[in-house]
Amino acid sequence: MDKRKKPLLLLLVLLSRAALGQPAAPPPAAAALTLNQCYELAEAHAPLRRQVALNEAQAANNRSRLAAQGYRPQLAVNGQASYQSEVTKIPLEVPGISIPTISKDQYRLTLDATQTLFDGGVTRRQQELETLNGQVSNQQVAVGLYRLREQVNGLYFGALLTDENTRLRQGLRADLLQRRKTLLARREGGVATGQDVARLDAEVLNLDQLLRELTVTRAGLLRQLGELLGQPLPPDTQLEPPAALPTASARPELLLYAQQKALLTGQQKLADARLAPRLSLFGQVGYGRPTLDFLRNDFHGYGIAGVRLNWNLNNYYTRRQDREALRLGQEAVAVQQDAFEQIQRVARAGQQTAIDRYQALLETDTQLIGLRQKIQATAAVQLDHGIIGFGDYFTEANNLTLARLSEQLHRLQLLQAQVDYQTTGSASSLSQ
């Protein structure tokens, strides 16, 4: 081997060993998932969202169809062959003149064309109605998407509560393991008994069991949340408590009611447009026997053109009933809106009560935790000096953990109640 290649080969071997022996750099910590991100992902992934494109495509197709029917010439091909028992005859005999006789078998093939000149605005009103129908359908989709927030709130805050419960239980477990060292040392000195150590180990096992249950519960909540978001959420996904409350906005149901009223008004405008007369051009070209000239009994072509006026007066008979149907429809939508707003006001009243309750509980939680900390500290000293047994100490330590857990539970419940309050919609939006 060339001596000049040996140093290079040695360097490659050393670098490869270093690369194989060096532990892989830990992946960067994933950013915590926020509540607003969950809202956006849930709405983007919802199958219902695809209905918007379908509604728009259907409305556009219907408008195009109406334009083709109303503004473009309407063509029709008609054919007929018939045989009749008798035909018209001229009862005259003129010497030297042959009067033709119409054949009993007759044939006709025509191309008919009609071009609307004026339809009272029916086509335009129909197109406007299709647009309004599409808007109502899309707003119904918006209502369904907005209600996803309630599901997201329940799963998101359920996982946050599980996280806080896990954190506090882990803190209690760490404290017990630290106390176990003290008990083992005191048992070797003949001060503590094996029963105290056994009780401590039993409580640690209980905590381990509870922590495993909390882990499974959290994974299940994240699995459900992932289904809403359209992406799997691993069990170690971090959730971030909302730093700020979402902005209260008008509920989409309110816009839906307004659009339903507009749709009813559009239907009435269409009914009024149908009261107007219609003016159109018509034309016909054909080939057959006989044609317009009944004195000819041979096959030949012909044509006819003109202007047609059509005024359907039957619509006037139901005009009053149509207007009454519009009024009843408008009142029905108004009743639905009033019922919805009442439900929302009741919900907001209950949410405000929950907010007030959690705020009051948090005021006493702080005082209770301070007292429990003093009691637990005293019990710890007494346990170290053999004044009390482990059972008495665990009771006080567990009471402190429960007090802290209650405080964090109340904080998250307050936050969830505030988020639900904002999600329900602002009072100003409900009164519009």
Residue pairs with C-beta under 8 A, 6 or more apart in sequence:
30 237
30 238
32 238
32 239
32 240
33 233
33 237
33 238
33 239
33 240
34 240
34 242
35 152
35 153
35 156
35 240
35 242
35 246
35 419
36 242
36 246
38 152
38 156
38 225
38 228
38 229
39 148
39 149
39 152
39 246
41 228
41 229
41 230
41 231
42 148
42 149
42 151
42 152
42 228
42 229
42 230
43 49
43 145
43 148
44 230
45 228
45 229
45 230
45 231
46 144
46 145
46 148
46 228
48 141
48 144
48 145
49 141
49 145
51 137
51 141
52 138
52 141
55 134
55 137
55 138
55 141
56 134
56 138
58 134
59 130
59 131
59 133
59 134
62 130
63 127
63 130
63 131
66 123
66 126
66 127
66 130
67 123
67 127
69 123
70 116
70 119
70 122
70 123
70 126
71 116
71 123
73 113
73 114
73 115
74 113
74 114
74 115
74 116
75 111
75 112
75 113
76 111
76 112
76 113
77 109
77 110
77 111
77 112
78 108
78 109
78 110
78 112
79 108
79 109
79 110
80 106
80 107
80 108
80 109
81 105
81 106
81 107
81 108
82 105
82 106
82 107
83 104
83 105
83 106
84 104
84 106
85 104
86 104
87 101
87 102
87 103
87 104
88 102
88 294
89 101
89 102
90 99
92 99
93 99
99 295
100 295
100 296
100 297
101 297
102 290
102 294
102 297
103 289
103 290
103 297
106 288
106 289
106 290
107 288
107 289
107 299
108 286
108 287
108 288
108 289
109 286
109 287
109 288
110 284
110 285
110 286
110 287
110 288
111 284
111 285
111 286
112 282
112 283
112 284
113 282
113 283
113 284
114 280
114 281
114 282
114 283
114 308
115 280
115 281
115 282
116 123
116 278
116 279
116 280
117 279
117 280
117 281
117 307
118 276
118 277
118 278
118 279
118 280
119 273
119 276
119 278
120 273
120 274
120 275
120 276
120 277
120 278
121 273
121 276
122 270
122 273
122 274
122 276
122 278
124 273
125 266
125 269
125 270
125 273
126 270
128 266
128 269
129 263
129 266
129 267
129 270
132 259
132 262
132 263
132 266
133 263
135 259
135 262
136 256
136 259
136 260
136 263
139 252
139 255
139 256
139 259
140 256
142 252
142 255
142 256
143 252
143 253
143 256
145 252
146 251
146 252
148 228
149 423
150 420
150 423
151 228
152 225
152 228
153 416
153 419
153 420
153 423
155 221
155 224
155 225
155 228
156 225
156 239
157 412
157 415
157 416
157 419
158 221
159 218
159 221
159 222
159 225
159 239
160 239
160 241
160 412
161 409
161 412
162 214
162 217
162 218
162 221
163 218
163 239
164 405
164 408
164 409
164 412
165 214
165 405
165 409
166 211
166 214
166 215
166 218
168 401
168 404
168 405
168 408
169 207
169 210
169 211
169 214
169 401
170 211
171 401
172 207
172 397
172 398
172 401
173 204
173 207
173 208
173 211
175 397
176 200
176 203
176 204
176 207
176 394
176 397
177 204
179 200
179 380
179 383
179 390
179 393
180 197
180 200
180 201
180 204
182 383
182 384
183 192
183 196
183 197
183 200
183 390
184 197
186 192
186 386
187 193
187 194
187 196
187 197
191 386
192 386
192 390
196 389
196 390
196 391
197 390
199 389
199 390
199 391
199 394
200 390
200 394
203 394
215 235
218 235
219 235
222 233
222 234
222 235
222 237
223 232
223 233
225 233
226 232
226 233
241 412
241 415
242 415
242 419
245 418
245 419
245 422
246 419
246 422
246 423
247 422
248 421
248 422
248 425
248 426
248 429
249 425
249 426
249 429
250 425
250 426
250 429
250 432
251 340
251 344
251 424
251 425
251 429
251 430
253 337
253 340
254 337
254 340
254 429
254 430
254 432
257 333
257 334
257 336
257 337
257 340
260 333
261 330
261 333
261 334
264 326
264 329
264 330
264 333
265 326
267 326
268 322
268 323
268 326
271 315
271 319
271 322
274 312
274 315
275 315
275 316
275 319
276 311
277 309
277 310
277 311
278 309
278 310
278 311
278 312
279 307
279 308
279 309
279 310
280 307
280 308
280 310
281 305
281 306
281 307
281 308
282 305
282 306
282 307
282 308
283 303
283 304
283 305
283 306
284 303
284 304
284 305
285 301
285 302
285 303
286 301
286 302
286 303
287 299
287 300
287 301
287 302
288 299
289 297
289 298
289 299
289 300
290 296
290 297
291 300
291 301
291 302
292 302
292 304
293 302
341 430
341 431
344 424
344 425
344 430
345 430
347 424
348 421
348 424
348 425
348 427
351 417
351 420
351 421
351 424
352 421
354 413
354 414
354 417
355 414
355 417
355 418
355 421
358 410
358 411
358 413
358 414
358 417
359 414
361 406
361 410
362 407
362 410
362 411
362 414
365 403
365 406
365 407
365 410
366 407
368 403
368 406
368 407
369 400
369 403
369 404
369 407
372 396
372 399
372 400
372 403
373 400
375 396
375 399
375 400
376 396
376 397
376 399
376 400
379 388
379 392
379 393
379 396
379 397
380 393
380 397
382 388
382 392
382 393
383 389
383 390
383 392
383 393
